[in-house]
């Protein structure tokens, strides 16, 4: 759970920093990077939550 929180914090900081740079410079490259980082973070969080759910299902069987 700690790892998931750290990954979420890093993702929020990276996306927020990229959006801030986009607003300050107007360079669309930063907005594109923020969107890509958001999609990757969403997939990683989904995979972690799926592993937690799978663990909940499989542990009582053992």
Secondary structure, DSSP 8 states (H G I E B T S, - for coil): -HHHHHHHHHHHHHHHHHHHHHHHH--HHHHHHHHHHHHHHHHHHHHHHHHHHHHHHHHTT-
